[in-house]
Amino acid sequence: MRRLLDALYDGAAWLGALGMVGTLVSVLAGVLDRQFAWSLRGTDMYAGYCMAASGFLALAHTLKKGEHIRVTLILNAARGRARRAIELWALAAATALAMLFAYYSVKLSINSWQFNDISTGNDATPLWIPQLTMGIGAVILMIAFIDELVLEIIGRRVQADSDEALHYE
């Protein structure tokens, strides 16, 4: 199961990276369109869709690598059972919020599909398509938070520490 979950997080991160490439391609296409008057429609909208997809799809991988911003002032002051209780409370709250986020993200995509909602830009893209990447990313993030919570409950959670604190600018 661990390998399957890690593959899910890594696969979503790779799709997020592909979204970044899509953003680059869309921006370059827009620049070339303005330079050569090719009449490409919606390149700026597609760049935004790809950027949003890359952000949402990378959320779970970022969480599992310890790169999310955490305010640890209270957590670092606590020891023993108090620290574990705070950690469990924080993970439970984050899991609940991730579940709500996933539910409403998927619901948004389904509603857009049912109502045939399209972009207001000149691309007229059905909005459920870019919203689906948000829903998928939110569901994978929810799975990652559930994973973290279960690992903490059974005492097998290894907190991935970011080396960000080692960088001073």
Helices and strands as residue ranges (DSSP letters): H 2-36, H 43-57, H 59-64, H 73-77, H 80-114, H 128-153, G 163-166
